[in-house]
Each structure stands twice: as C-alpha cells, then as structure tokens.
Amino acid sequence: MEADPSEPSYADLTIGPSFPPDYVVFGDPATLPPPPELAEEELFERCEPWDGWLTENSGVLASPDFDIMVVGGKNDLVVISEIRSVLIGKDPVAAPPSIIRCSYGGGVEPGIEIHLNTAEQSTILTDLESGESSEMPPATVSLSEAGAFGASIMVASEPGFVYSGYFEITCAVNGENRVITYGSSADPIKWLGGDNFASSQAVYGWNHITRSWVFGLDPEYLFQ
C-alpha cells in the first residue's frame, strides 16, 4: 500500500525525567532548609512546587531515570536503535546518601522498560506486555503506524560514586538519522550510583504536620 502524501507527519520524540522522581541528599535530610509551605491540595503532589527549592540546593541530586515518548502518524516510521551513557566524571561518595521523595502519586505506565547499566555497558529492552527481553542493539524500538508509546529508561551504575554525564538516543525519524541527548557535555546530569531507587519504605518523606523528615513515611497515614 502506498503512503498517502496528503497525510501529515506527526513524528516526534520527546525526553524528560521519569515521574515521580526521587532525590538524593548526602547526610541527614534535616540539614536541608525546610520545604516551602503548601496548600492542602498540593501536599500529595509536591514535585512541581518543590522544584525551585530543590534546584537551589546544589547538593541535591535527582534520579537519572528518564522517559521517552514517541508519537507518529499514519505514514510515519520512528525507530530507536541505541541508548547509551556518556560519562564525564566519577567521584567517590563523600557522605552517606539519603533518598527523599516529593510525590506519592503514580506515573504513566510505560509499554517498554529499558535497563541501562553504565558499569556493565549493557542495555536490556523489555516489552512489558509480552515480558520478552533482549539486548539493545541489535534490538530496536519502533513505531510504524499512527499512535504513541512510552519507554521508561532505568539507569544503574556502580554504587559508591557520584556520576556526571549524559545519555544519547540514536534514532531514525522517517529515514532521517538523529542523535538526541538527555543532558549534555555543557549541562551534564549528576546522579548517585547504584540500582534504581527504593520503595516508599526506604525513603524519607516530609511530614507537613510535624515539619520534619520521616524515614519510611506512610502517605496514607499522613494524608488521611
């Protein structure tokens, strides 16, 4: 079947941090300035209101995980062939890390998970619907019909270090080869090594009633 030339192209690929994000502070979270006061309706989803407060504290690191969203029209073909890390720096952790969480809401469920291990230089693609996993490359992710899909890229690195670098996504959009980056050499991402961050029971949450950080904060108890 020939492509309809009157059909417009909707091909697009966007990249952004995974949601909900986790953050790392080195040492006791109590050393941070208190988070901004929020209205009651903002308490459960605090990531956006906390953004300025977090970015002003240069010692706070965000999770390196990120999401890719691909959309395409009837005649479009988008193929992701490789995702790799480009490491710029690697420094030993100077103080014990503590993980803090700004949100207890769920993110969008992706159709694909891609586990990127910077220590082993491996990239494993898993189709969550079929449960099948394969190494990437040679495996690719593609969209060849009108629609959209999301892929969640989960980064693991050797523990005990703070990394700086960025990530390169090699793709082809309607036959045009592109390399898109998340972060850059001029504006690198910094992250803590180790596996992806832990469950709610292993992170600190902000108790707005006592105005203190609580390890393993139970959001159902706090917001009931």
ZADO-1210 file (C-alpha; in nm, 4 decimals, padded with zeros to 6 digits):
<atoms>
<atom x="00.0000" y="00.0000" z="00.0000" code="MET" pos="1"/>
<atom x="00.1436" y="00.3368" z="-00.0993" code="GLU" pos="2"/>
<atom x="00.1690" y="00.6164" z="00.1560" code="ALA" pos="3"/>
<atom x="-00.0884" y="00.8932" z="00.1245" code="ASP" pos="4"/>
<atom x="00.1112" y="01.2126" z="00.0531" code="PRO" pos="5"/>
<atom x="-00.1739" y="01.4242" z="00.1864" code="SER" pos="6"/>
<atom x="-00.1406" y="01.2638" z="00.5295" code="GLU" pos="7"/>
<atom x="00.0659" y="01.4981" z="00.7517" code="PRO" pos="8"/>
<atom x="00.3608" y="01.3774" z="00.9590" code="SER" pos="9"/>
<atom x="00.3160" y="01.3688" z="01.3344" code="TYR" pos="10"/>
<atom x="00.6506" y="01.2035" z="01.4101" code="ALA" pos="11"/>
<atom x="00.8005" y="01.3298" z="01.7343" code="ASP" pos="12"/>
<atom x="01.0251" y="01.2043" z="02.0124" code="LEU" pos="13"/>
<atom x="01.0390" y="01.3785" z="02.3491" code="THR" pos="14"/>
<atom x="01.2533" y="01.3059" z="02.6548" code="ILE" pos="15"/>
<atom x="01.2035" y="01.4028" z="03.0178" code="GLY" pos="16"/>
<atom x="01.2702" y="01.2858" z="03.3743" code="PRO" pos="17"/>
<atom x="01.0721" y="00.9882" z="03.4989" code="SER" pos="18"/>
<atom x="00.7805" y="01.0625" z="03.7290" code="PHE" pos="19"/>
<atom x="00.7584" y="01.0534" z="04.0196" code="PRO" pos="20"/>
<atom x="01.1254" y="01.1429" z="04.0680" code="PRO" pos="21"/>
<atom x="01.3350" y="01.0661" z="04.3739" code="ASP" pos="22"/>
<atom x="01.6126" y="01.2866" z="04.5066" code="TYR" pos="23"/>
<atom x="01.9329" y="01.2239" z="04.6998" code="VAL" pos="24"/>
<atom x="02.0815" y="01.4397" z="04.9730" code="VAL" pos="25"/>
<atom x="02.4124" y="01.3432" z="05.1321" code="PHE" pos="26"/>
<atom x="02.3865" y="01.3179" z="05.5088" code="GLY" pos="27"/>
<atom x="02.0783" y="01.3878" z="05.7210" code="ASP" pos="28"/>
<atom x="01.7868" y="01.5483" z="05.5288" code="PRO" pos="29"/>
<atom x="01.7329" y="01.7668" z="05.8358" code="ALA" pos="30"/>
<atom x="02.0320" y="01.9711" z="05.7188" code="THR" pos="31"/>
<atom x="01.8234" y="02.0950" z="05.4244" code="LEU" pos="32"/>
<atom x="01.6247" y="02.4160" z="05.4555" code="PRO" pos="33"/>
<atom x="01.2561" y="02.3333" z="05.5175" code="PRO" pos="34"/>
<atom x="01.0485" y="02.2834" z="05.2013" code="PRO" pos="35"/>
<atom x="00.8084" y="02.5644" z="05.1100" code="PRO" pos="36"/>
<atom x="00.4705" y="02.5769" z="05.2805" code="GLU" pos="37"/>
<atom x="00.1960" y="02.4359" z="05.0592" code="LEU" pos="38"/>
<atom x="-00.1817" y="02.4433" z="05.0462" code="ALA" pos="39"/>
<atom x="-00.3576" y="02.1227" z="05.1491" code="GLU" pos="40"/>
<atom x="-00.4493" y="02.0309" z="04.7907" code="GLU" pos="41"/>
<atom x="-00.0797" y="02.0446" z="04.6921" code="GLU" pos="42"/>
<atom x="00.0504" y="01.8119" z="04.9625" code="LEU" pos="43"/>
<atom x="00.0206" y="01.4818" z="04.7768" code="PHE" pos="44"/>
<atom x="00.1899" y="01.6011" z="04.4553" code="GLU" pos="45"/>
<atom x="00.4724" y="01.8270" z="04.5677" code="ARG" pos="46"/>
<atom x="00.7277" y="01.7848" z="04.2879" code="CYS" pos="47"/>
<atom x="00.6408" y="02.0974" z="04.0908" code="GLU" pos="48"/>
<atom x="00.6105" y="02.3285" z="04.3944" code="PRO" pos="49"/>
<atom x="00.9368" y="02.1869" z="04.5295" code="TRP" pos="50"/>
<atom x="01.1280" y="02.2276" z="04.2021" code="ASP" pos="51"/>
<atom x="01.2815" y="02.5675" z="04.2792" code="GLY" pos="52"/>
<atom x="01.3639" y="02.4677" z="04.6362" code="TRP" pos="53"/>
<atom x="01.5393" y="02.1516" z="04.5191" code="LEU" pos="54"/>
<atom x="01.7359" y="02.3127" z="04.2358" code="THR" pos="55"/>
<atom x="01.8585" y="02.5891" z="04.4664" code="GLU" pos="56"/>
<atom x="02.0219" y="02.3210" z="04.6842" code="ASN" pos="57"/>
<atom x="02.3183" y="02.2183" z="04.4704" code="SER" pos="58"/>
<atom x="02.3921" y="01.9158" z="04.6895" code="GLY" pos="59"/>
<atom x="02.0597" y="01.7523" z="04.5943" code="VAL" pos="60"/>
<atom x="02.0718" y="01.5015" z="04.3080" code="LEU" pos="61"/>
<atom x="01.7766" y="01.3708" z="04.1084" code="ALA" pos="62"/>
<atom x="01.7252" y="01.0165" z="03.9865" code="SER" pos="63"/>
<atom x="01.8886" y="00.9672" z="03.6430" code="PRO" pos="64"/>
<atom x="01.5913" y="00.7680" z="03.5136" code="ASP" pos="65"/>
<atom x="01.4095" y="00.9243" z="03.2200" code="PHE" pos="66"/>
<atom x="01.1160" y="00.8621" z="02.9896" code="ASP" pos="67"/>
<atom x="01.0895" y="00.8709" z="02.6107" code="ILE" pos="68"/>
<atom x="00.7564" y="00.9397" z="02.4415" code="MET" pos="69"/>
<atom x="00.7222" y="00.8605" z="02.0706" code="VAL" pos="70"/>
<atom x="00.4269" y="00.9660" z="01.8548" code="VAL" pos="71"/>
<atom x="00.3651" y="00.9107" z="01.4854" code="GLY" pos="72"/>
<atom x="00.1077" y="00.9485" z="01.2112" code="GLY" pos="73"/>
<atom x="-00.0227" y="00.7055" z="00.9531" code="LYS" pos="74"/>
<atom x="00.2820" y="00.7360" z="00.7235" code="ASN" pos="75"/>
<atom x="00.5485" y="00.7847" z="00.9915" code="ASP" pos="76"/>
<atom x="00.8253" y="00.5484" z="01.0960" code="LEU" pos="77"/>
<atom x="01.0255" y="00.6155" z="01.4134" code="VAL" pos="78"/>
<atom x="01.2998" y="00.3691" z="01.5130" code="VAL" pos="79"/>
<atom x="01.5162" y="00.3875" z="01.8273" code="ILE" pos="80"/>
<atom x="01.8268" y="00.1770" z="01.7698" code="SER" pos="81"/>
<atom x="02.0576" y="00.2584" z="02.0633" code="GLU" pos="82"/>
<atom x="02.0616" y="00.4276" z="02.4032" code="ILE" pos="83"/>
<atom x="02.3950" y="00.4777" z="02.5732" code="ARG" pos="84"/>
<atom x="02.5543" y="00.6739" z="02.8548" code="SER" pos="85"/>
<atom x="02.8410" y="00.9183" z="02.8093" code="VAL" pos="86"/>
<atom x="03.0256" y="00.9526" z="03.1411" code="LEU" pos="87"/>
<atom x="03.2171" y="01.2714" z="03.2161" code="ILE" pos="88"/>
<atom x="03.3037" y="01.2332" z="03.5863" code="GLY" pos="89"/>
<atom x="03.3005" y="00.9761" z="03.8640" code="LYS" pos="90"/>
<atom x="03.3724" y="01.0751" z="04.2258" code="ASP" pos="91"/>
<atom x="03.3533" y="00.8718" z="04.5482" code="PRO" pos="92"/>
<atom x="03.0527" y="00.9431" z="04.7690" code="VAL" pos="93"/>
<atom x="03.1669" y="01.1783" z="05.0452" code="ALA" pos="94"/>
<atom x="02.8791" y="01.1165" z="05.2920" code="ALA" pos="95"/>
<atom x="02.6017" y="00.8584" z="05.3381" code="PRO" pos="96"/>
<atom x="02.3167" y="00.9276" z="05.0951" code="PRO" pos="97"/>
<atom x="01.9517" y="00.9695" z="05.1955" code="SER" pos="98"/>
<atom x="01.6701" y="00.9417" z="04.9416" code="ILE" pos="99"/>
<atom x="01.3816" y="01.1880" z="04.9646" code="ILE" pos="100"/>
<atom x="01.0517" y="01.1683" z="04.7770" code="ARG" pos="101"/>
<atom x="00.8392" y="01.4597" z="04.6624" code="CYS" pos="102"/>
<atom x="00.5364" y="01.2687" z="04.5322" code="SER" pos="103"/>
<atom x="00.3347" y="00.9611" z="04.6204" code="TYR" pos="104"/>
<atom x="00.1281" y="00.9618" z="04.3011" code="GLY" pos="105"/>
<atom x="00.1895" y="00.7139" z="04.0225" code="GLY" pos="106"/>
<atom x="00.3415" y="00.7956" z="03.6865" code="GLY" pos="107"/>
<atom x="00.2261" y="00.6867" z="03.3428" code="VAL" pos="108"/>
<atom x="00.2672" y="00.3124" z="03.2884" code="GLU" pos="109"/>
<atom x="00.5142" y="00.2675" z="03.0004" code="PRO" pos="110"/>
<atom x="00.4821" y="-00.0065" z="02.7407" code="GLY" pos="111"/>
<atom x="00.8564" y="-00.0664" z="02.7396" code="ILE" pos="112"/>
<atom x="01.1308" y="-00.0673" z="03.0031" code="GLU" pos="113"/>
<atom x="01.4937" y="-00.0222" z="02.9045" code="ILE" pos="114"/>
<atom x="01.7539" y="-00.1028" z="03.1710" code="HIS" pos="115"/>
<atom x="02.0785" y="00.0828" z="03.1068" code="LEU" pos="116"/>
<atom x="02.3743" y="-00.0333" z="03.3177" code="ASN" pos="117"/>
<atom x="02.6633" y="00.2116" z="03.2868" code="THR" pos="118"/>
<atom x="02.9068" y="-00.0151" z="03.4761" code="ALA" pos="119"/>
<atom x="02.8463" y="-00.3170" z="03.2518" code="GLU" pos="120"/>
<atom x="02.7814" y="-00.1089" z="02.9384" code="GLN" pos="121"/>
<atom x="02.4667" y="-00.3108" z="02.8762" code="SER" pos="122"/>
<atom x="02.1208" y="-00.2068" z="02.7569" code="THR" pos="123"/>
<atom x="01.8331" y="-00.4531" z="02.8007" code="ILE" pos="124"/>
<atom x="01.4937" y="-00.3860" z="02.6420" code="LEU" pos="125"/>
<atom x="01.1815" y="-00.5427" z="02.7956" code="THR" pos="126"/>
<atom x="00.8363" y="-00.5395" z="02.6373" code="ASP" pos="127"/>
<atom x="00.6080" y="-00.5200" z="02.9413" code="LEU" pos="128"/>
<atom x="00.3101" y="-00.6632" z="02.7525" code="GLU" pos="129"/>
<atom x="00.4852" y="-00.9794" z="02.6334" code="SER" pos="130"/>
<atom x="00.7502" y="-00.9959" z="02.9081" code="GLY" pos="131"/>
<atom x="01.0198" y="-01.0631" z="02.6475" code="GLU" pos="132"/>
<atom x="01.3677" y="-00.9129" z="02.6982" code="SER" pos="133"/>
<atom x="01.6528" y="-00.8633" z="02.4544" code="SER" pos="134"/>
<atom x="01.9817" y="-00.6774" z="02.4278" code="GLU" pos="135"/>
<atom x="01.9782" y="-00.3411" z="02.2554" code="MET" pos="136"/>
<atom x="02.1303" y="-00.3212" z="01.9976" code="PRO" pos="137"/>
<atom x="02.0607" y="-00.5304" z="01.7964" code="PRO" pos="138"/>
<atom x="01.7056" y="-00.4990" z="01.9326" code="ALA" pos="139"/>
<atom x="01.5237" y="-00.1798" z="01.8358" code="THR" pos="140"/>
<atom x="01.2059" y="00.0018" z="01.9353" code="VAL" pos="141"/>
<atom x="00.9860" y="00.1253" z="01.6522" code="SER" pos="142"/>
<atom x="00.6541" y="00.2910" z="01.5753" code="LEU" pos="143"/>
<atom x="00.5267" y="00.2321" z="01.2218" code="SER" pos="144"/>
<atom x="00.1614" y="00.3334" z="01.2476" code="GLU" pos="145"/>
<atom x="-00.0475" y="00.6145" z="01.3852" code="ALA" pos="146"/>
<atom x="-00.0250" y="00.6136" z="01.7622" code="GLY" pos="147"/>
<atom x="00.2141" y="00.6607" z="02.0517" code="ALA" pos="148"/>
<atom x="00.4153" y="00.4650" z="02.3056" code="PHE" pos="149"/>
<atom x="00.6258" y="00.5384" z="02.6100" code="GLY" pos="150"/>
<atom x="00.9558" y="00.3843" z="02.7162" code="ALA" pos="151"/>
<atom x="01.0985" y="00.4156" z="03.0664" code="SER" pos="152"/>
<atom x="01.4808" y="00.4162" z="03.0817" code="ILE" pos="153"/>
<atom x="01.6080" y="00.2909" z="03.4182" code="MET" pos="154"/>
<atom x="01.9737" y="00.3665" z="03.4921" code="VAL" pos="155"/>
<atom x="02.2018" y="00.1615" z="03.7176" code="ALA" pos="156"/>
<atom x="02.5675" y="00.2414" z="03.7918" code="SER" pos="157"/>
<atom x="02.8410" y="00.1127" z="04.0197" code="GLU" pos="158"/>
<atom x="02.7437" y="00.2053" z="04.3778" code="PRO" pos="159"/>
<atom x="02.9537" y="00.4290" z="04.5972" code="GLY" pos="160"/>
<atom x="03.0099" y="00.7001" z="04.3363" code="PHE" pos="161"/>
<atom x="02.8517" y="01.0200" z="04.2112" code="VAL" pos="162"/>
<atom x="02.8480" y="01.0390" z="03.8317" code="TYR" pos="163"/>
<atom x="02.8142" y="01.3198" z="03.5836" code="SER" pos="164"/>
<atom x="02.7353" y="01.2723" z="03.2182" code="GLY" pos="165"/>
<atom x="02.4542" y="01.2491" z="02.9711" code="TYR" pos="166"/>
<atom x="02.2622" y="00.9983" z="02.7602" code="PHE" pos="167"/>
<atom x="02.2489" y="00.9616" z="02.3819" code="GLU" pos="168"/>
<atom x="01.9452" y="00.8250" z="02.1986" code="ILE" pos="169"/>
<atom x="02.0186" y="00.7168" z="01.8395" code="THR" pos="170"/>
<atom x="01.7069" y="00.7074" z="01.6247" code="CYS" pos="171"/>
<atom x="01.5727" y="00.7412" z="01.2710" code="ALA" pos="172"/>
<atom x="01.2645" y="00.9533" z="01.2014" code="VAL" pos="173"/>
<atom x="01.1170" y="00.8847" z="00.8580" code="ASN" pos="174"/>
<atom x="01.4592" y="00.7748" z="00.7355" code="GLY" pos="175"/>
<atom x="01.6483" y="01.0707" z="00.8847" code="GLU" pos="176"/>
<atom x="01.9148" y="00.9632" z="01.1356" code="ASN" pos="177"/>
<atom x="01.9273" y="01.1643" z="01.4569" code="ARG" pos="178"/>
<atom x="02.1135" y="01.1589" z="01.7881" code="VAL" pos="179"/>
<atom x="01.9136" y="01.3192" z="02.0687" code="ILE" pos="180"/>
<atom x="02.0629" y="01.3780" z="02.4131" code="THR" pos="181"/>
<atom x="01.9251" y="01.3857" z="02.7654" code="TYR" pos="182"/>
<atom x="02.1689" y="01.6223" z="02.9338" code="GLY" pos="183"/>
<atom x="02.4818" y="01.7374" z="02.7524" code="SER" pos="184"/>
<atom x="02.8551" y="01.7932" z="02.7963" code="SER" pos="185"/>
<atom x="02.7849" y="02.1600" z="02.8692" code="ALA" pos="186"/>
<atom x="02.4981" y="02.0833" z="03.1101" code="ASP" pos="187"/>
<atom x="02.5603" y="01.7312" z="03.2439" code="PRO" pos="188"/>
<atom x="02.3291" y="01.5300" z="03.4666" code="ILE" pos="189"/>
<atom x="02.4617" y="01.4252" z="03.8082" code="LYS" pos="190"/>
<atom x="02.3392" y="01.1095" z="03.9776" code="TRP" pos="191"/>
<atom x="02.4163" y="00.8601" z="04.2528" code="LEU" pos="192"/>
<atom x="02.5405" y="00.5160" z="04.1532" code="GLY" pos="193"/>
<atom x="02.3541" y="00.2017" z="04.2487" code="GLY" pos="194"/>
<atom x="02.0297" y="00.0433" z="04.1363" code="ASP" pos="195"/>
<atom x="01.7095" y="00.2337" z="04.0763" code="ASN" pos="196"/>
<atom x="01.5693" y="00.3972" z="04.3835" code="PHE" pos="197"/>
<atom x="01.3768" y="00.2194" z="04.6533" code="ALA" pos="198"/>
<atom x="01.0164" y="00.1774" z="04.7647" code="SER" pos="199"/>
<atom x="00.8328" y="00.4192" z="04.9934" code="SER" pos="200"/>
<atom x="00.9521" y="00.2248" z="05.2986" code="GLN" pos="201"/>
<atom x="01.3172" y="00.3087" z="05.2221" code="ALA" pos="202"/>
<atom x="01.2925" y="00.6810" z="05.1553" code="VAL" pos="203"/>
<atom x="01.2389" y="00.9969" z="05.3593" code="TYR" pos="204"/>
<atom x="00.9139" y="01.1902" z="05.3285" code="GLY" pos="205"/>
<atom x="00.8234" y="01.5350" z="05.4555" code="TRP" pos="206"/>
<atom x="00.5655" y="01.5379" z="05.7366" code="ASN" pos="207"/>
<atom x="00.3953" y="01.8766" z="05.6986" code="HIS" pos="208"/>
<atom x="00.2311" y="01.8402" z="06.0407" code="ILE" pos="209"/>
<atom x="00.5490" y="01.7975" z="06.2460" code="THR" pos="210"/>
<atom x="00.7590" y="01.9783" z="05.9804" code="ARG" pos="211"/>
<atom x="01.0225" y="01.7079" z="05.9879" code="SER" pos="212"/>
<atom x="01.1660" y="01.4372" z="05.7625" code="TRP" pos="213"/>
<atom x="01.0422" y="01.0880" z="05.8441" code="VAL" pos="214"/>
<atom x="01.2048" y="00.7672" z="05.7222" code="PHE" pos="215"/>
<atom x="00.9513" y="00.5281" z="05.5675" code="GLY" pos="216"/>
<atom x="00.6724" y="00.7851" z="05.5832" code="LEU" pos="217"/>
<atom x="00.3312" y="00.6255" z="05.5214" code="ASP" pos="218"/>
<atom x="00.1449" y="00.8585" z="05.2845" code="PRO" pos="219"/>
<atom x="-00.1952" y="00.7009" z="05.3638" code="GLU" pos="220"/>
<atom x="-00.1457" y="00.7854" z="05.7287" code="TYR" pos="221"/>
<atom x="-00.0180" y="01.1335" z="05.6571" code="LEU" pos="222"/>
<atom x="-00.2899" y="01.2417" z="05.4121" code="PHE" pos="223"/>
<atom x="-00.5953" y="01.0715" z="05.5609" code="GLN" pos="224"/>
</atoms>
